[in-house]
Structure formats: structure tokens, C-alpha cells
Amino acid sequence: MQKATVNKKDFIIEQNDDKLFINGSALSWDVVNLNNGHFHILHDGKSYQAEIIKTDAVTKNVTLKINNNKYTVDVKDKFDLLLEKMGISSAATNKVNNVKAPMPGLIINLKVAEGDTVKAGDQLLILEAMKMENILKSPGDGVVKKIKVKKGDSVEKNQVLIEF
């Protein structure tokens, strides 16, 4: 079972064998995959052109364009629903604790300072390893608590570089 939210309206989605059910009703449709995220859909005698604009596996949302109207669909699987029922926010899973060196190397540049607020994907530092520069990015949102290295430091694999 999954729950999809579209324009603040919730839908329960279940799949049983080859049938798809939305809010308990079987969905009768024909879908043709045209190419690269473009689809043609026939449902209740009506024709729809659909395109997948963007997908984000981390936040579990999809942006669709159906007949030139954009929709953002937020999807929660059974585990997300269980966490929600227990009062645990899945947003807490994006919180960063520490960033460790993925390999031994040399710190070439620091892109953040203590006290900076970072979002998932922000550049934190550049680590040179095996004559290649590797940009380490934040895996989640947080505030830089302590930077444990400086430019020019040699680091070992799994050494803590930044604390949040």
C-alpha cells in the first residue's frame, strides 16, 4: 500500500496481481510508453498526454505534466506510513551528523565555515585523492558545528572532517 498526495488530496494506492486500485476502486486504463518519460494514457474514454518532469527518490516526489497541467505527487510507502503513525518524522532522516573522508587524501579547499547552514547537496570541501579532486557534498540539511580539518591537512579514510 502507498499513499500519494496530489494538490493536498490523499489517494491510497494498492496493487493486486495486475490490477491497480485507487481508494479501493480498480483503475481501468491503457498506458503507452512513448519515449523518455512521455506517455499516452486512455482512461474512461478520454485521452491524456503525460510527461514525467522530475523525480526525487530521496523526498519521494514526482512532478508530472498531464495535458499541459503540472502536478507534484508526494508518495509514502508502507514504511513511511508506519513511521508517521508512530509519530516519527521521516524528515529527521535527512539530518546530518558527521561528514567523514571517503578515502585517504589531502584537503584542498573548505567551502563552509563553522556556523554555516547547509542544505543537502551543498559543497562542503574539496579532497584530493589519487591526483583527482573530489567535491564532498552535504548528505542532508544542518548547521556546521565544528570543522575538524584545515586546508593542506592529510586525512585518512573514515576520519571525521565536519561535525553537525
C-alpha positions as CSV (number, residue, x, y, z in Angstrom):
1,M,0.0,0.0,0.0
2,Q,1.1,3.5,-0.8
3,K,-0.3,6.9,-0.2
4,A,0.0,9.6,-2.8
5,T,-0.8,13.3,-2.2
6,V,-1.7,15.5,-5.1
7,N,-2.7,19.1,-4.6
8,K,-3.3,18.4,-0.8
9,K,-5.7,15.5,-1.7
10,D,-4.7,12.0,-0.5
11,F,-5.1,8.8,-2.5
12,I,-4.5,5.2,-1.3
13,I,-2.8,3.1,-4.0
14,E,-2.8,-0.7,-3.9
15,Q,-1.7,-3.2,-6.4
16,N,-3.1,-6.7,-6.5
17,D,-1.8,-9.0,-9.3
18,D,-2.1,-7.0,-12.5
19,K,-4.7,-4.5,-11.1
20,L,-4.2,-1.1,-9.7
21,F,-6.6,0.2,-7.1
22,I,-7.0,3.9,-6.1
23,N,-9.1,4.5,-3.0
24,G,-10.4,0.9,-3.3
25,S,-11.6,1.3,-6.9
26,A,-10.0,-0.6,-9.7
27,L,-8.3,1.7,-12.2
28,S,-9.1,0.9,-15.8
29,W,-6.6,2.5,-18.1
30,D,-4.3,1.8,-21.0
31,V,-0.8,3.3,-20.9
32,V,1.6,3.5,-23.8
33,N,5.2,4.5,-23.1
34,L,6.1,6.8,-26.0
35,N,9.7,7.5,-25.0
36,N,11.9,9.1,-22.3
37,G,9.2,9.7,-19.7
38,H,6.4,10.6,-22.2
39,F,3.2,8.5,-22.1
40,H,-0.2,8.4,-23.7
41,I,-3.0,7.3,-21.4
42,L,-6.6,6.3,-22.1
43,H,-8.9,6.4,-19.1
44,D,-12.7,6.3,-19.2
45,G,-12.7,7.1,-22.9
46,K,-10.5,10.2,-22.5
47,S,-7.0,10.7,-23.9
48,Y,-4.2,12.2,-21.8
49,Q,-0.6,13.1,-22.7
50,A,1.6,12.7,-19.7
51,E,5.3,13.5,-19.1
52,I,7.5,12.8,-16.1
53,I,9.2,16.2,-15.5
54,K,11.2,15.3,-12.4
55,T,11.6,12.5,-9.8
56,D,13.4,12.7,-6.5
57,A,14.0,9.4,-4.8
58,V,15.1,11.0,-1.5
59,T,12.0,13.1,-0.9
60,K,9.8,10.6,-2.8
61,N,8.1,13.1,-5.0
62,V,7.4,13.2,-8.7
63,T,6.5,16.2,-10.9
64,L,4.2,15.3,-13.8
65,K,2.7,17.3,-16.7
66,I,-0.6,15.9,-17.8
67,N,-2.3,17.7,-20.8
68,N,-0.1,20.8,-20.0
69,N,-1.1,20.9,-16.3
70,K,1.7,20.4,-13.8
71,Y,1.2,18.2,-10.7
72,T,3.5,17.3,-7.9
73,V,2.9,13.9,-6.4
74,D,4.3,13.1,-2.9
75,V,4.4,9.3,-2.3
76,K,4.6,7.5,1.0
77,D,5.2,3.8,1.1
78,K,4.1,1.4,3.9
79,F,7.3,2.2,5.9
80,D,6.8,6.0,5.7
81,L,3.1,5.5,6.8
82,L,4.2,3.3,9.7
83,L,6.8,5.9,10.8
84,E,4.1,8.6,10.5
85,K,1.7,6.6,12.6
86,M,4.4,6.2,15.3
87,G,4.9,10.0,15.3
88,I,8.4,9.8,13.8
89,S,9.0,12.4,11.1
90,S,10.8,11.0,8.0
91,A,12.3,14.5,7.6
92,A,14.6,13.6,10.6
93,T,16.4,11.1,8.4
94,N,17.8,13.9,6.3
95,K,19.6,15.4,9.3
96,V,23.4,15.3,9.0
97,N,25.6,14.3,12.0
98,N,29.1,14.0,10.6
99,V,30.9,14.0,7.3
100,K,33.8,11.5,7.0
101,A,36.6,11.2,4.5
102,P,35.5,8.5,1.9
103,M,39.2,7.8,1.2
104,P,42.7,9.0,2.3
105,G,43.7,12.3,0.7
106,L,44.6,16.0,1.1
107,I,42.2,18.8,1.9
108,I,42.5,21.3,-1.0
109,N,39.7,23.8,-0.1
110,L,37.0,24.3,2.5
111,K,33.7,25.7,1.1
112,V,32.0,26.2,4.5
113,A,32.8,27.7,7.9
114,E,31.6,26.9,11.4
115,G,28.1,28.1,12.0
116,D,27.1,27.9,8.3
117,T,23.7,26.5,7.4
118,V,23.9,23.9,4.7
119,K,21.3,22.1,2.6
120,A,21.5,18.6,1.1
121,G,23.9,18.7,-1.9
122,D,25.8,21.9,-0.9
123,Q,29.5,21.7,-1.4
124,L,31.5,21.3,1.9
125,L,35.1,20.8,0.8
126,I,37.5,19.5,-1.8
127,L,39.5,16.4,-1.1
128,E,42.4,15.4,-3.4
129,A,42.9,11.7,-3.7
130,M,44.9,9.8,-6.3
131,K,45.6,13.0,-8.2
132,M,41.8,13.7,-8.5
133,E,39.8,16.5,-6.8
134,N,36.7,15.2,-5.2
135,I,34.0,17.6,-4.0
136,L,32.3,16.3,-0.8
137,K,28.7,17.5,-0.6
138,S,26.3,17.6,2.3
139,P,24.1,14.5,2.5
140,G,21.4,16.5,4.3
141,D,20.4,19.7,5.9
142,G,22.2,21.1,9.0
143,V,24.4,23.7,10.7
144,V,28.2,23.3,10.7
145,K,29.1,22.8,14.3
146,K,32.8,22.1,14.0
147,I,35.3,21.8,11.2
148,K,38.0,19.3,12.2
149,V,40.4,19.9,9.3
150,K,42.1,22.8,7.6
151,K,43.4,23.4,4.1
152,G,46.5,21.3,3.5
153,D,45.7,18.6,6.1
154,S,46.2,14.9,5.2
155,V,43.3,12.8,6.2
156,E,42.6,9.0,6.5
157,K,39.6,7.1,5.3
158,N,36.6,7.5,7.7
159,Q,38.2,10.4,9.5
160,V,35.6,12.9,10.7
161,L,36.0,16.1,8.7
162,I,33.0,18.1,9.7
163,E,30.6,17.8,12.6
164,F,27.0,19.0,12.5
